[in-house]
Amino acid sequence: MTATLAAADFLRTPTIGMANAEAFKEWHHFVIHAGGCRLLVNFSLNTESAPDGRYRLAPRVIVIAHDDRWGGAVERFAADALAIAPSLGELTIGGNRMLIRPDGYRVVIDLPARGIAGELSFVPASKPFVVTNQPVGSGRMSWLFVPRLHATGWLRIGGREHRFTDDIAYHDHNWGRFRWGDDFGWEWATVLPSDPDQPWSLVFLRMTDRRRLRYFSQALYVWHHNEPAAIFRHAAVAVRTSGVLHRRADCTLPAPMRLLLDGEVPGVPECVTVTAHRAGDAARVEFLPQSYARLAQPSELSLDGVTVLCESTGAAVVTGSINGRRMDFRGTGVFEFLHG
């Protein structure tokens, strides 16, 4: 399994002469589903046009945590704070590092100006899955995800220290060429059981237009222990949302973006229900968001546009039957709602 990971996951950023760098984006995203805490860590690279007409990389590190509410920081670094190892298995942004090792991932967080620091290791407990060259507005994106990992380490944030010992986690790695503000949106979710002895892990995604009137692709992936057990795609999946969560965002990051956004941005529903059926298999996920954080990114196509990504956490109930095995458990979900 680790050999599969080492062969599949590596940095894709075009660093040699910035070949074909226009609109390129890449990020590594980690989510820890610990008992009383959700932790999201994101190492992000985005190409920008420099005044001389060339392209430069804008690296960012995002860390947000939830215990009773979301809080965290988005820290941008200069291009010269970035280093990518020749092996494409190590990314350094200032004092922050992400390593892809034969036995998993190691992440070091060092944001002293934000009072955030930590060291974490992620050991895969399921095989990765890769999806390539999917439309995103007028661009394309590929992704790799690992539905379940074990996270160990510590993180200090908001004056509190969180410790993790084999807590279950999720990872995805995304890369491609597209522009924030184009005609697209997405919903992306990791659902893991509260009981670590439960063998099921689920990942849901749906790519839509900006107004979510049409979807272009959708899928529900179900893993049993470390193996994929079922993949439901397109018409085999139905999604229903109801209501709007009557709660303001716990935080908006970067903080100055609050000046550009209305007090409330619709998009986090009160309930999301995903049902899937195919060849005798069936699955149902009901997700009830409890709180969310907003991440805002200026549009690359409009001077007054903003792309808003809502990271929400809440309770999930999963039922169904896969290959004759019954699924019936409660867990946690982290759902991402993006408005292009």
N, C-alpha and C positions, 0 to 999 in steps of 0.2 A: 504493500500500500504506500509506504513512504517512497519507494523507488518510483512508483507511478506519479506521486506528487512532484518529486524532484525533476522528472522528465517533462511535466506539463506546466509547472508554474515557474515563470521567470519574467523579468522586466521586459517590456516591449517598447519603451520610449525610444524614439529615433534620435540617439545622441550623436551619431557620427555625422558631422556636418549638418545636423538637423534635417536630414533627408526627409522630404515629404512631411514636414512638421506642421503644416497649416491645420489648425483646429484640432490638434491631437490632444487627447486626454487619457489619463491612466490613474487608477487608484487601487490601493489595497485596503480592504475594509474588514475589521474584526469586531464581533459582537460577543460579549460574555453574558450568558444567562445565569447569573449567580442567584442564590436564594433571596437576598434582600436588595439586590443591586443589578442594574443593567449598565454595561460599559461599552461604549463605542469608540474605536480608535481608527483613524483613517489617515493614510499617507497618500497625498494627492499631487499629481503633476499636471500642469495645464500650459500649453504653448500660447504665447501672446505675441502680437506684432510690436516690435521695438520701433522707436522713432526713425532709425536708419533703414527701416523696411525689412530687416531680418526678423527671425523668430527667436524668442527666448523662452526658457522654461520658468514657470512660476510655481515653486514648490510650496505646499501647505501641509500642516499637521493639524488634525482635528481630534479633539478629545472631549467627549461629553459623557456624563454619568448620571444615573437616576437611582436615588434611594427613595426619598419622599417627593422629589421633584428633579427635573433635568437642570443641569448646569455644566459649564465647561468653556472651551475656548477654541477659536480658529486662529492659528498663527501662520502668517505668511512670511516666507524667507526670500532673501535675494538669491538670484540664480547661482552665485558663487558659493552659496552654502550647501549646494547639492553635489553629491558624489554618487555615481553608480559604478559598482565593481565590474571589471571586464567579464566576470562570470555571469553577470546579469542576475545574481542571486543575493545582492546586498545593496540596499538603498540607504543613504545617509542624508539627512536634512538637518543642518546645524548639529546639535547634540543628540538628535533623534535617529534611531537606526531600526531598520527592518531587515532581517536576514531570513532567507529561505534555506533551511538546512536539510540534510537527509532525513532527520527525524521530525521535521515540522518547521515552525516559525519561531523566531525570537524577536521581541519588540522592546526597544528601550525608548522611554519618553523622557524628555528633558526640556521643559518649558518654564524656566525659573521666573520669568517676568509674570507668569500666570499662576505661579504656585502649584504647578503640576509636574509630577515626576513619577516614574515607575519602571519596572522591569517585568516582562511577561513572556511566558513560553506557551506555545500552542502545539499540541501533539494530535495529529489527525486520528479520529476514530471511525472515519468513513472515507471511501474513495472519492476523489474529486470528479467533477463533471464539467465539460467544456461545451460552450455554445459559441459559434463563430459567425461573424459577418451579418448581424441582424440590423435591419433598418432602424434608424433613430432620426426622425425628421428627414432631412435631405442627406444625412450622414449614415454612418455604420458603427456598430459597436460589437465587441466580443466580450465574453466573460467566462470565468472559471469560478466554481464555488465548491467548498467543502462543507457539507451539511452539518457535520458534528466534529468537534475537536474537544480536547481537554485542556483547560487553561489553568496555569499555575503562576503565581507571582504576586505583585503588589502594585498599588497605584495610590498616590496622594493627590487629592483634588478637593478644592473647597474647604481646606482645613481639616479634612478627614482622610484617614488611610483605610483603604479596602484591601483585603487579602483574599487570595483565591488559591484553592487546592483542588485540582482536578475538576473544576467547575466546567459544565458543558458550554460550548461556544460554537460560533459560526464564522466562516470566512468567505469573502468573495473578492475577486480581482477582476477589474473591468478596464478595457482599453479600446480606443477607437478614435474616429475623427467625426466630430459633430459640433454644433454650436449651441450654447445655452441661449434659450429664447426661440429656438426653432419650433416647428409645429409637432411637439411630442410631449408625452408625459409617461409616467410609469408608476406602478405599484409593485413593491418588492417586499418579501417577507421571509423571515426565518421563524419557524415554530418548533420548539423543543420541549420535552416533558419536564415537569417539576421533579419527578422521580427519575434519577439517573439510571435506574435499572430498567426503565422502559426502553425497548430497543428501537423505537420509531423516531425519525427525524423528517421534517418536511420543509420544502422551499417552494414559495409561490412567486410568480411574476406575471405581470401583464403590461405590455407596451401599448400605449394609446396615443391618440392625437391630444393636442393641448387641452381641449375642452372635455376630454374623456367621453366623447360621443361615439367614437369608434375604437375598437381595439385591433391591432395588427398582429399580435401574437400573445398567447397566454399559455401557461403551463403550471401544473402542480407536480412536484417531484417528491416521491416518497422513498425513503431509505429504511431498510430493516437491518439493524446492526451496522455493518460497514458496507453493505451492498445495496445498490438500487433495487427496489422491489417493484415499483410501478412509476410510469411517467404518463401523465394525462396531458394532452395537448389540444389547443384550439377548441373545437366544438365539444370535446369531451369535458370541458370545464365550464361551469357557470358561476358568475360572481354577482352577489347582491349586496348592496350597501343600503343602510337606512339611517335617517336622521343626520344631525351634525353634532359633534361633541361640543357640549355647552361649557367650554372651558378655554380660557386664553392659553396661549403657548407659555410654558414655563420660562423660556428664554428665546431670544432671537440672536443668532450669531452669523457674521460678526456683529457686535453690538451696534455700530453706527448704522447698520442696515435697518434698524428699527425706525429711523427717520424717513425711510423711503416706503415703508409698508403701512398699510392700514392697521388699526388696532387688532383686527382679527382677519385672518385669511381663511376662507372656507376650504375644506378639503380633507379634514379628518372626520370620518363618519362616527356615529355612535356604535355601529355594529357592522362588521364585514362577515359575510358568509360565503365560503367557497365550497362548491360541491363538484364532484368529478365521478364519471362512470366510464368504464371501458372494459370490454371482454370479461365481464363477470366481477371485475374489481370495482370498488366504490370507496370514496373518501369524502368526509365532510369536516370542514374547519369553521368554527365560529370564533371570531375574535372581537373582544370588547375593549377598545382603547380606553386607557385611564388618564394619560397625560402625553404631552408631546413637546418637542423642541423644534424651532424653525431654523433652517440653514438657508441663507439667501445668497444668491449669486447674480450679479448684474448681467443683463442680457448682452450677448455678443452681436445682436442684430438690431437692437433698438436702444436709443439713448435713455428712454424712460421706462424700459422694461426690466423686470426682475424675475428670475426663476426661483421658486420657493420649494424647498424640500422639507417635509414634515417627518421627523423621526418620532414614532409613537410606540409606546409600550403598553401592554395590557395582558389580560387573561385569555387563554385559548382553550377550547374544548375540541378534541379530535375524536371522531368515530369513523367506522368503516370496516371493510374486509378486503385484504390484499392476499392473493394466492391462498385463500382459505384461512388466513390468519386474521384474527379479530383485532381491530384497533379500537381502543377505548381509554383515553387518558386525558388528564388536564395538564396544562403546561403554560408556558409564557410565549408571547409573540412579540417581535419587533417588526412593525410594518412601516414601510417608507412610502410616502405619497408625494410624488413630484409633479409640480405644475410647470410646464415648459415655458 
